[in-house]
């Protein structure tokens, strides 16, 4: 850093330099201001993280206190927690935290046609954060010494400023891309949200890299003419690798828009990874060969990337392989063009409600991983064959406290429901449906589980909306809350599960698990299930089996359901949703309209890629 500052001061001592000197190095670059703006940028990001962390700590502390005070409280004694303590926080939730960017549309995709998906809109709060950060970077790039009489000096300053910002923004860019991003568990913010920020940070890095390259090109043309650009790129690896990094970033931006990403997702993922490595390699060599002061930031990026990969692959190996066994996968075709996929892991794996896993099925999709919500997880003893020596010993009792904690050969099965769409999901269903028994056994493994950070244990009333295969996110929550109600470890006294499907045959997707849930102790006292069949083939299909499990033809009206449950709520109320974007937006809008009526929190599970 000292050497770089000396170089800058030496360059600044000359009132006028030849135009060729502004092509490279730190001549004309305001390095002290770059250092200050680097600190300001990092301080801004750190301040945002601290503010969000404080808010999350306050929310979690309030939820923990509510949980403790309502464990043994009936409906009347939870009345205190059912009310808002003021009008400020409900207004913040209605107009900022839960608010779409414009009107009611948030996760409903913008479709130019049935094949062209333009993606979704960020929420109002996300737009505010992104807007402030993007505009601050524009301001940083414009803080230049315009008193310079030579335009080449101003362009050199812009070249240095935009290059520095591009490199420092690459650090959060790589952090937010990782599935094991430490901010997920620290701030209790979903990977889907970080993925949104990752995409916009990527666009910002590309723009700053292009500005950096154009500023250099302008000075080079001014000093050496158009032929000078080719001579520099061919004659010096420093410039050549810089150009490689910039071109790779431009291609990253060109192939990443939503229509291309959704239409060719599997090709996009592989190409995106290769181009990201190529762009990083270009930046690494570019900075290293010139000995620029931003090189330590590139080393930090390498550390972030290596840590994420080591953590991910280490967990995958541990969960899917043991010394004598590995994960076994069973795929069963279901009515309604879906399949139930069960991963029998060789080890015990703790799975919280609301988690998801990334699925690897090499025979179906060689290198691809796809995220799916965990619909059901069970622990069971492995089928390890007994030996004559075991029989001679007879039944063995545990003799230490450690042996009481977990059986030595306990393993976990994780089940998913995969709806047929295109690509991997279509191949998987067609292969299972084509088998004589409608079931196949293939090799595969999982990465995860991830997510599941939000706890519903402190709410007296929980309303869970599911659309289609989104039921897989809600079923574990229902089981967890019913089990907690029986054991006296949750505040829940009223559970409402709302599931909207197209046809009654879709009910078979989770029937084995729902049968277990409906036979759980205390289910009739707290759980009500509302099933909506939007396209029944016959009115005779829609028959309510009991007062607590009711079926209706047509679409669910989230506003009507939310309003009814608010009137009859017990304690604080949580509303969760997992389903198609338009369905989730309807639930979000229904909650926003009623946040001022009582203590209501909204949670949405989504995968917007």
C-alpha positions as CSV (number, residue, x, y, z in Angstrom):
1,X,0.0,0.0,0.0
2,X,2.9,2.4,0.9
3,X,4.6,1.7,-2.5
4,X,1.3,2.4,-4.3
5,X,0.8,5.7,-2.5
6,X,4.4,6.7,-3.3
7,X,3.8,6.0,-7.0
8,X,0.6,8.0,-6.9
9,X,2.3,11.0,-5.2
10,X,5.1,10.9,-7.7
11,X,2.7,11.0,-10.5
12,X,0.7,13.8,-8.9
13,X,3.9,15.9,-8.6
14,X,4.0,16.4,-12.3
15,X,1.4,18.9,-13.4
16,X,1.0,17.4,-16.8
17,X,1.9,13.9,-17.9
18,X,2.0,12.5,-21.4
19,X,-1.3,10.9,-22.4
20,X,0.5,7.5,-22.6
21,X,1.3,7.6,-18.9
22,X,-2.4,7.6,-18.0
23,X,-2.9,4.2,-19.7
24,X,-1.5,2.1,-16.9
25,X,-0.4,2.0,-13.3
26,X,-1.6,4.5,-10.7
27,X,-0.7,7.7,-12.6
28,X,-3.8,9.9,-12.3
29,X,-5.5,7.5,-9.9
30,X,-6.6,9.1,-6.6
31,X,-5.6,6.2,-4.4
32,X,-6.3,7.9,-1.0
33,X,-9.9,8.5,-2.0
34,X,-10.1,5.0,-3.3
35,X,-9.1,3.7,0.1
36,X,-11.5,6.0,1.9
37,X,-14.4,4.9,-0.4
38,X,-13.5,1.3,0.1
39,X,-13.8,1.7,3.8
40,X,-17.1,3.6,3.4
41,X,-18.5,0.9,1.2
42,X,-17.6,-1.9,3.6
43,X,-18.8,0.2,6.6
44,X,-22.1,0.7,4.8
45,X,-22.6,-3.0,4.2
46,X,-21.5,-3.8,7.8
47,X,-23.9,-1.2,9.2
48,X,-26.8,-2.7,7.2
49,X,-25.9,-6.2,8.5
50,X,-25.7,-4.9,12.1
51,X,-29.1,-3.1,11.8
52,X,-30.8,-6.2,10.4
53,X,-29.1,-8.4,13.0
54,X,-30.3,-6.1,15.8
55,X,-33.9,-6.2,14.4
56,X,-33.7,-10.0,14.1
57,X,-32.4,-10.3,17.6
58,X,-35.3,-8.2,18.9
59,X,-37.8,-10.3,16.9
60,X,-36.3,-13.5,18.2
61,X,-36.2,-12.3,21.8
62,X,-39.8,-11.2,21.6
63,X,-40.8,-14.6,20.0
64,X,-38.8,-16.5,22.7
65,X,-40.5,-14.5,25.6
66,X,-43.9,-15.1,23.9
67,X,-43.1,-18.8,23.6
68,X,-42.2,-19.1,27.3
69,X,-45.3,-17.2,28.5
70,X,-47.8,-19.1,26.3
71,X,-46.6,-22.7,26.7
72,X,-49.2,-23.5,29.3
73,X,-51.7,-20.7,28.4
74,X,-55.1,-21.4,27.0
75,X,-56.9,-19.2,24.5
76,X,-57.9,-16.5,26.9
77,X,-54.5,-16.2,28.6
78,X,-52.9,-15.7,25.2
79,X,-55.0,-12.6,24.5
80,X,-52.2,-10.2,25.4
81,X,-50.0,-11.5,22.6
82,X,-52.8,-11.3,20.1
83,X,-52.8,-7.5,20.1
84,X,-50.3,-5.1,18.6
85,X,-48.4,-3.0,21.1
86,X,-48.6,0.0,18.9
87,X,-49.3,1.2,15.3
88,X,-45.7,1.8,14.1
89,X,-44.5,-1.7,13.5
90,X,-47.8,-2.8,11.7
91,X,-47.4,0.2,9.4
92,X,-43.8,-0.8,8.7
93,X,-44.8,-4.4,7.9
94,X,-47.7,-3.2,5.7
95,X,-45.9,-0.5,3.7
96,X,-42.3,-1.8,3.7
97,X,-41.5,-5.3,4.8
98,X,-44.5,-7.2,3.3
99,X,-45.2,-4.7,0.5
100,X,-44.6,-5.6,-3.1
101,X,-42.8,-3.0,-5.2
102,X,-45.9,-2.0,-6.9
103,X,-49.6,-2.8,-6.1
104,X,-50.0,-6.5,-5.3
105,X,-47.5,-8.3,-7.6
106,X,-44.3,-9.7,-6.1
107,X,-43.6,-13.4,-6.9
108,X,-46.1,-13.8,-9.7
109,X,-43.9,-14.1,-12.8
110,X,-44.0,-11.6,-15.7
111,X,-44.7,-13.7,-18.7
112,X,-44.4,-12.2,-22.2
113,X,-45.7,-15.5,-23.6
114,X,-46.1,-19.1,-22.4
115,X,-42.4,-19.7,-23.0
116,X,-40.8,-16.3,-22.1
117,X,-40.4,-15.7,-18.4
118,X,-39.3,-12.3,-17.4
119,X,-38.9,-13.1,-13.7
120,X,-40.4,-11.5,-10.6
121,X,-40.3,-8.1,-9.0
122,X,-38.4,-7.5,-5.7
123,X,-40.3,-6.4,-2.7
124,X,-40.4,-2.7,-1.6
125,X,-37.8,-3.3,1.2
126,X,-35.4,-5.2,-1.1
127,X,-35.8,-2.4,-3.8
128,X,-34.9,0.2,-1.2
129,X,-31.7,-1.6,-0.1
130,X,-30.7,-2.3,-3.7
131,X,-31.4,1.2,-4.9
132,X,-29.4,2.8,-2.1
133,X,-26.4,0.5,-2.7
134,X,-26.5,0.9,-6.5
135,X,-26.8,4.7,-6.3
136,X,-24.0,4.9,-3.8
137,X,-21.7,3.1,-6.2
138,X,-22.7,5.6,-9.0
139,X,-21.9,8.4,-6.6
140,X,-18.5,6.9,-5.8
141,X,-17.6,6.6,-9.4
142,X,-18.5,10.3,-10.0
143,X,-16.4,11.6,-7.1
144,X,-13.5,12.6,-9.4
145,X,-11.1,15.6,-9.6
146,X,-12.8,17.6,-12.3
147,X,-10.4,20.5,-11.8
148,X,-7.8,18.6,-14.0
149,X,-7.3,20.3,-17.3
150,X,-6.3,17.1,-19.0
151,X,-9.3,14.8,-19.7
152,X,-6.8,11.9,-19.7
153,X,-6.2,12.4,-16.0
154,X,-9.9,12.4,-15.2
155,X,-10.3,9.1,-17.2
156,X,-7.4,7.6,-15.4
157,X,-9.1,8.5,-12.1
158,X,-12.4,6.9,-13.3
159,X,-10.4,3.8,-14.4
160,X,-9.0,3.4,-11.0
161,X,-12.2,4.1,-9.1
162,X,-14.4,1.8,-11.2
163,X,-11.8,-1.0,-11.0
164,X,-11.5,-0.8,-7.2
165,X,-15.3,-0.8,-6.8
166,X,-15.6,-3.8,-9.1
167,X,-13.1,-5.8,-7.1
168,X,-14.5,-5.0,-3.6
169,X,-18.0,-5.8,-4.8
170,X,-16.9,-9.2,-5.9
171,X,-16.4,-10.2,-2.3
172,X,-20.1,-9.9,-1.3
173,X,-21.0,-11.2,-4.8
174,X,-19.2,-14.5,-4.0
175,X,-20.4,-14.7,-0.4
176,X,-24.1,-14.3,-1.4
177,X,-23.7,-17.0,-4.1
178,X,-22.8,-19.7,-1.6
179,X,-25.4,-22.1,-0.1
180,X,-23.4,-22.1,3.1
181,X,-23.4,-18.3,3.3
182,X,-22.9,-17.6,7.0
183,X,-25.3,-14.6,6.9
184,X,-28.2,-17.0,6.2
185,X,-28.1,-18.5,9.7
186,X,-26.8,-15.3,11.4
187,X,-29.6,-13.0,10.1
188,X,-32.2,-15.6,9.5
189,X,-32.7,-14.5,5.9
190,X,-33.5,-17.0,3.2
191,X,-31.1,-18.0,0.4
192,X,-33.7,-16.8,-2.1
193,X,-33.3,-13.3,-0.8
194,X,-29.5,-13.4,-1.0
195,X,-29.8,-14.9,-4.5
196,X,-31.7,-11.7,-5.5
197,X,-28.9,-9.5,-4.2
198,X,-26.3,-11.7,-5.8
199,X,-27.9,-11.2,-9.2
200,X,-28.0,-7.4,-8.8
201,X,-24.5,-7.3,-7.4
202,X,-23.3,-9.3,-10.4
203,X,-24.8,-6.7,-12.8
204,X,-23.1,-3.9,-10.8
205,X,-19.7,-5.6,-11.0
206,X,-20.1,-6.1,-14.8
207,X,-21.0,-2.4,-15.3
208,X,-18.1,-1.2,-13.2
209,X,-15.7,-3.6,-15.1
210,X,-16.9,-2.3,-18.4
211,X,-16.5,1.3,-17.3
212,X,-13.0,0.4,-16.1
213,X,-12.1,-1.1,-19.5
214,X,-13.7,1.8,-21.5
215,X,-11.8,4.4,-19.5
216,X,-8.5,2.6,-20.2
217,X,-9.4,2.2,-23.9
218,X,-10.2,5.9,-24.3
219,X,-6.8,6.9,-22.9
220,X,-5.1,4.3,-25.1
221,X,-6.8,5.5,-28.2
222,X,-6.0,9.1,-27.3
223,X,-2.3,8.2,-26.8
224,X,-1.6,5.5,-29.4
225,X,-4.6,5.4,-31.7
226,X,-7.0,2.4,-32.3
227,X,-4.1,0.2,-33.2
228,X,-2.6,0.7,-29.8
229,X,-5.4,-1.3,-28.2
230,X,-4.6,-4.4,-30.2
231,X,-0.8,-3.9,-29.6
232,X,-1.4,-3.7,-25.8
233,X,-3.7,-6.8,-25.7
234,X,-1.3,-8.9,-27.8
235,X,2.0,-7.6,-26.3
236,X,1.3,-7.5,-22.6
237,X,-0.4,-10.3,-20.6
238,X,-1.5,-7.7,-18.0
239,X,-3.9,-6.1,-20.5
240,X,-4.8,-9.4,-22.2
241,X,-6.0,-11.1,-19.0
242,X,-7.8,-7.9,-18.0
243,X,-9.7,-8.1,-21.3
244,X,-10.4,-11.8,-20.7
245,X,-12.0,-10.9,-17.3
246,X,-14.1,-8.1,-18.8
247,X,-15.3,-10.2,-21.7
248,X,-16.3,-13.1,-19.5
249,X,-18.3,-10.7,-17.3
250,X,-20.1,-9.3,-20.3
251,X,-21.0,-12.8,-21.4
252,X,-22.2,-13.5,-17.8
253,X,-24.5,-10.5,-18.1
254,X,-25.8,-11.5,-21.6
255,X,-26.7,-15.1,-20.7
256,X,-28.2,-14.4,-17.2
257,X,-31.5,-12.5,-18.0
258,X,-34.6,-14.3,-16.7
259,X,-35.9,-15.5,-20.1
260,X,-32.6,-17.2,-21.0
261,X,-32.0,-18.5,-17.4
262,X,-35.5,-20.1,-17.2
263,X,-35.6,-21.4,-20.7
264,X,-32.2,-23.1,-20.6
265,X,-31.6,-23.5,-16.9
266,X,-29.3,-26.5,-17.0
267,X,-27.1,-25.0,-19.7
268,X,-27.2,-21.7,-17.9
269,X,-25.9,-23.2,-14.6
270,X,-22.9,-24.9,-16.3
271,X,-22.0,-21.9,-18.5
272,X,-22.5,-19.5,-15.6
273,X,-20.0,-21.5,-13.5
274,X,-17.4,-21.7,-16.3
275,X,-17.7,-17.9,-17.1
276,X,-17.5,-17.0,-13.4
277,X,-14.2,-19.0,-13.1
278,X,-12.8,-17.4,-16.3
279,X,-13.8,-13.9,-15.1
280,X,-12.2,-14.4,-11.8
281,X,-9.0,-15.8,-13.3
282,X,-8.7,-12.8,-15.6
283,X,-9.1,-10.4,-12.6
284,X,-6.6,-12.5,-10.5
285,X,-3.8,-12.4,-13.1
286,X,-4.6,-8.8,-14.0
287,X,-4.1,-7.6,-10.4
288,X,-1.2,-9.9,-9.6
289,X,1.0,-9.0,-12.6
290,X,0.7,-5.3,-11.9
291,X,1.1,-5.7,-8.1
292,X,-2.0,-3.6,-7.5
293,X,-3.2,-2.9,-3.9
294,X,-6.5,-4.6,-4.5
295,X,-4.9,-8.1,-4.9
296,X,-5.5,-9.1,-1.3
297,X,-9.2,-8.7,-2.0
298,X,-8.9,-11.4,-4.6
299,X,-7.2,-13.6,-2.1
300,X,-10.2,-13.1,0.2
301,X,-12.5,-14.1,-2.6
302,X,-10.6,-17.3,-3.0
303,X,-10.8,-18.0,0.7
304,X,-14.6,-17.5,0.6
305,X,-15.0,-19.8,-2.3
306,X,-12.8,-22.5,-0.9
307,X,-14.6,-22.4,2.5
308,X,-18.0,-22.7,0.9
309,X,-17.0,-25.6,-1.3
310,X,-15.2,-27.5,1.5
311,X,-18.2,-27.0,3.8
312,X,-20.6,-28.1,1.1
313,X,-18.8,-31.2,-0.1
314,X,-17.7,-32.2,3.4
315,X,-21.4,-32.2,4.5
316,X,-22.5,-34.1,1.4
317,X,-19.9,-36.8,2.0
318,X,-20.9,-37.1,5.6
319,X,-24.6,-37.3,5.0
320,X,-24.5,-39.6,1.9
321,X,-21.6,-42.0,2.5
322,X,-20.4,-44.2,5.4
323,X,-17.7,-46.8,5.5
324,X,-20.1,-49.6,4.5
325,X,-23.1,-47.9,3.0
326,X,-24.3,-45.0,0.9
327,X,-27.6,-43.2,0.1
328,X,-30.2,-45.3,-1.6
329,X,-32.9,-43.5,-3.7
330,X,-36.4,-44.8,-4.4
331,X,-38.6,-43.0,-7.0
332,X,-42.3,-43.8,-7.1
333,X,-44.6,-42.5,-9.8
334,X,-47.8,-40.8,-8.4
335,X,-51.1,-39.8,-10.0
336,X,-51.2,-36.3,-11.3
337,X,-47.8,-36.5,-13.0
338,X,-45.6,-36.4,-9.9
339,X,-43.3,-38.7,-8.2
340,X,-42.3,-39.4,-4.6
341,X,-38.5,-39.5,-4.2
342,X,-37.1,-41.0,-1.0
343,X,-33.5,-40.7,0.0
344,X,-32.4,-43.3,2.6
345,X,-29.3,-41.8,4.1
346,X,-26.7,-44.0,5.8
347,X,-26.5,-41.7,8.8
348,X,-28.8,-39.8,11.1
349,X,-29.5,-36.3,9.8
350,X,-31.5,-33.7,11.8
351,X,-34.1,-32.1,9.5
352,X,-36.0,-29.1,10.8
353,X,-39.5,-28.2,9.4
354,X,-39.4,-25.9,6.4
355,X,-36.0,-27.1,5.1
356,X,-35.1,-27.9,1.5
357,X,-32.4,-30.0,-0.1
358,X,-30.5,-30.0,-3.4
359,X,-31.0,-33.3,-5.3
360,X,-28.3,-35.0,-7.4
361,X,-29.4,-37.8,-9.6
362,X,-26.5,-38.6,-12.0
363,X,-28.5,-41.0,-14.2
364,X,-31.2,-38.5,-14.8
365,X,-29.2,-35.2,-14.9
366,X,-25.5,-35.8,-14.7
367,X,-24.1,-32.7,-13.0
368,X,-27.3,-30.8,-12.0
369,X,-28.7,-30.2,-8.6
370,X,-32.3,-29.0,-8.0
371,X,-33.9,-27.6,-4.8
372,X,-37.0,-29.3,-3.3
373,X,-38.7,-28.9,0.0
374,X,-38.5,-31.8,2.4
375,X,-42.0,-33.2,2.7
376,X,-41.2,-35.9,5.3
377,X,-38.3,-37.1,7.3
378,X,-38.1,-40.1,9.6
379,X,-35.3,-41.7,11.7
380,X,-35.1,-45.5,11.8
381,X,-32.7,-48.3,12.6
382,X,-30.6,-49.6,9.8
383,X,-31.3,-53.1,8.6
384,X,-27.9,-54.4,9.7
385,X,-27.9,-58.2,9.8
386,X,-27.3,-59.8,13.1
387,X,-24.6,-62.3,13.6
388,X,-24.3,-65.5,15.7
389,X,-22.1,-63.5,18.1
390,X,-24.9,-61.0,18.6
391,X,-27.4,-63.7,19.3
392,X,-25.2,-65.3,21.9
393,X,-25.0,-62.0,23.8
394,X,-28.7,-61.6,23.9
395,X,-30.4,-58.2,24.5
396,X,-27.9,-55.5,25.4
397,X,-28.8,-52.6,27.7
398,X,-27.2,-49.2,27.5
399,X,-24.5,-48.8,30.1
400,X,-23.4,-45.1,29.5
401,X,-25.3,-41.8,29.1
402,X,-23.8,-41.5,25.6
403,X,-25.4,-44.7,24.5
404,X,-28.8,-43.4,25.6
405,X,-28.6,-40.4,23.3
406,X,-28.7,-42.0,19.9
407,X,-28.7,-45.6,18.6
408,X,-25.5,-46.4,16.9
409,X,-27.1,-47.5,13.7
410,X,-29.9,-44.9,13.4
411,X,-30.4,-43.5,9.9
412,X,-32.7,-41.0,8.2
413,X,-35.0,-41.2,5.2
414,X,-35.9,-37.9,3.5
415,X,-38.9,-37.8,1.1
416,X,-39.8,-35.3,-1.5
417,X,-42.6,-34.8,-4.0
418,X,-41.4,-33.8,-7.4
419,X,-44.0,-32.5,-9.9
420,X,-43.3,-33.1,-13.6
421,X,-42.4,-30.0,-15.5
422,X,-39.5,-30.0,-18.0
423,X,-35.9,-31.2,-18.0
424,X,-34.9,-33.3,-15.0
425,X,-38.3,-33.6,-13.4
426,X,-39.9,-34.8,-16.7
427,X,-37.2,-37.4,-17.2
428,X,-37.5,-38.6,-13.6
429,X,-41.3,-39.0,-13.8
430,X,-41.3,-40.7,-17.2
431,X,-38.7,-43.3,-16.1
432,X,-40.6,-44.1,-12.9
433,X,-43.9,-44.3,-14.7
434,X,-42.5,-46.6,-17.4
435,X,-41.3,-49.2,-15.0
436,X,-43.6,-52.2,-14.4
437,X,-44.2,-51.4,-10.7
438,X,-44.2,-47.6,-11.2
439,X,-41.1,-47.6,-9.0
440,X,-37.4,-47.4,-9.6
441,X,-34.2,-47.5,-7.5
442,X,-31.4,-45.3,-8.7
443,X,-28.1,-43.8,-7.4
444,X,-28.2,-40.3,-6.0
445,X,-27.5,-38.1,-3.1
446,X,-28.5,-34.8,-1.5
447,X,-26.9,-31.6,-0.5
448,X,-28.4,-30.1,2.7
449,X,-30.8,-29.7,4.4
450,X,-30.8,-25.9,4.2
451,X,-33.3,-23.3,5.5
452,X,-35.9,-23.9,8.2
453,X,-34.7,-21.0,10.3
454,X,-38.2,-19.6,11.1
455,X,-39.8,-21.2,14.1
456,X,-43.6,-21.2,14.5
457,X,-43.6,-22.5,18.1
458,X,-44.5,-19.2,19.7
459,X,-47.7,-18.6,17.8
460,X,-51.1,-19.5,19.2
461,X,-52.7,-19.5,15.7
462,X,-50.9,-20.7,12.6
463,X,-52.5,-20.6,9.1
464,X,-50.6,-22.5,6.4
465,X,-51.4,-22.0,2.7
466,X,-50.1,-24.3,0.1
467,X,-50.6,-24.4,-3.6
468,X,-50.0,-27.6,-5.5
469,X,-46.7,-29.2,-4.6
470,X,-46.1,-26.4,-2.1
471,X,-47.8,-28.7,0.4
472,X,-44.4,-30.3,0.9
473,X,-43.2,-27.2,2.8
474,X,-46.3,-27.2,5.2
475,X,-46.7,-30.9,6.1
476,X,-43.5,-31.0,8.3
477,X,-44.7,-27.8,10.1
478,X,-48.1,-29.4,10.8
479,X,-46.5,-32.6,12.2
480,X,-44.0,-30.6,14.3
481,X,-46.7,-28.3,15.8
482,X,-49.1,-31.2,16.6
483,X,-46.3,-33.1,18.3
484,X,-45.4,-30.0,20.2
485,X,-49.0,-29.5,21.2
486,X,-49.2,-33.0,22.6
487,X,-45.9,-32.6,24.5
488,X,-46.7,-29.1,25.7
489,X,-43.7,-27.5,24.1
490,X,-45.5,-25.0,21.7
491,X,-48.0,-22.2,22.0
492,X,-50.1,-23.4,19.1
493,X,-53.8,-23.9,20.0
494,X,-55.2,-23.5,16.5
495,X,-53.8,-24.8,13.2
496,X,-55.4,-24.3,9.8
497,X,-54.0,-26.0,6.7
498,X,-55.3,-24.6,3.4
499,X,-54.3,-26.6,0.3
500,X,-55.3,-25.7,-3.2
501,X,-54.9,-28.4,-6.0
502,X,-56.2,-28.8,-9.5
503,X,-57.5,-32.3,-9.3
504,X,-58.4,-34.7,-6.4
505,X,-55.8,-37.2,-7.6
506,X,-53.2,-34.7,-6.4
507,X,-54.2,-35.5,-2.9
508,X,-52.4,-38.8,-3.3
509,X,-49.1,-36.9,-3.2
510,X,-49.0,-36.7,0.6
511,X,-51.7,-39.2,1.6
512,X,-49.4,-41.5,3.6
513,X,-48.1,-38.6,5.6
514,X,-51.5,-37.0,6.1
515,X,-52.9,-40.3,7.3
516,X,-50.2,-40.3,10.0
517,X,-50.9,-36.6,10.9
518,X,-54.7,-37.2,11.1
519,X,-54.1,-40.1,13.6
520,X,-51.9,-38.0,15.9
521,X,-53.1,-37.3,19.4
522,X,-54.8,-33.9,19.8
523,X,-55.3,-33.5,16.1
524,X,-59.1,-32.9,16.3
525,X,-58.7,-30.3,19.0
526,X,-56.3,-28.0,17.1
527,X,-56.1,-28.9,13.4
528,X,-58.5,-27.9,10.6
529,X,-57.8,-28.9,7.0
530,X,-59.4,-27.0,4.1
531,X,-59.0,-28.6,0.6
532,X,-59.8,-26.6,-2.5
533,X,-60.1,-28.5,-5.8
534,X,-60.0,-25.9,-8.6
535,X,-60.9,-28.3,-11.5
536,X,-62.9,-31.3,-10.1
537,X,-63.9,-33.8,-12.8
538,X,-67.2,-34.4,-11.0
539,X,-69.1,-32.7,-8.0
540,X,-69.1,-36.1,-6.4
541,X,-65.4,-36.0,-6.0
542,X,-65.6,-33.0,-3.6
543,X,-67.0,-34.5,-0.5
544,X,-65.9,-33.4,3.0
545,X,-64.9,-36.5,5.0
546,X,-65.3,-34.8,8.4
547,X,-65.9,-31.5,10.2
548,X,-62.2,-31.0,10.6
549,X,-61.3,-32.0,7.0
550,X,-63.4,-30.0,4.5
551,X,-63.3,-30.0,0.7
552,X,-64.5,-27.2,-1.6
553,X,-64.7,-26.8,-5.3
554,X,-63.1,-23.8,-6.9
555,X,-60.2,-21.6,-5.8
556,X,-59.4,-20.6,-2.3
557,X,-60.0,-17.0,-1.3
558,X,-57.1,-16.1,1.0
559,X,-58.7,-12.9,2.2
560,X,-61.9,-14.6,3.3
561,X,-59.9,-17.3,5.1
562,X,-57.5,-14.9,6.8
563,X,-60.3,-12.6,7.9
564,X,-62.2,-15.5,9.5
565,X,-59.2,-16.9,11.3
566,X,-58.2,-13.4,12.6
567,X,-61.6,-13.0,14.3
568,X,-61.3,-16.4,16.0
569,X,-57.5,-16.3,16.5
570,X,-55.8,-17.5,19.7
571,X,-52.7,-15.4,20.7
572,X,-50.3,-14.2,18.1
573,X,-51.0,-15.4,14.5
574,X,-48.6,-16.6,11.8
575,X,-49.5,-17.0,8.2
576,X,-47.2,-19.0,5.9
577,X,-47.5,-19.7,2.2
578,X,-45.7,-21.9,-0.3
579,X,-47.0,-22.2,-3.8
580,X,-47.3,-20.5,-7.2
581,X,-46.4,-16.8,-7.4
582,X,-50.0,-15.5,-8.0
583,X,-51.3,-17.7,-5.1
584,X,-48.6,-16.4,-2.7
585,X,-49.2,-12.8,-3.7
586,X,-52.9,-13.2,-2.9
587,X,-52.0,-14.5,0.6
588,X,-49.5,-11.7,1.1
589,X,-52.0,-9.1,0.2
590,X,-54.6,-10.6,2.5
591,X,-52.2,-10.4,5.4
592,X,-51.1,-6.8,4.6
593,X,-54.6,-5.6,4.8
594,X,-55.1,-7.0,8.3
595,X,-51.7,-6.5,10.1
596,X,-53.2,-3.5,12.0
597,X,-56.0,-5.7,13.4
598,X,-53.7,-7.9,15.6
599,X,-50.3,-9.4,15.9
600,X,-49.8,-11.2,12.6
601,X,-46.5,-12.3,11.0
602,X,-46.1,-13.4,7.4
603,X,-43.7,-16.0,6.0
604,X,-43.2,-17.0,2.4
605,X,-41.1,-19.9,1.0
606,X,-40.1,-19.4,-2.6
607,X,-37.4,-20.4,-5.0
608,X,-37.0,-17.6,-7.6
609,X,-34.1,-18.5,-9.8
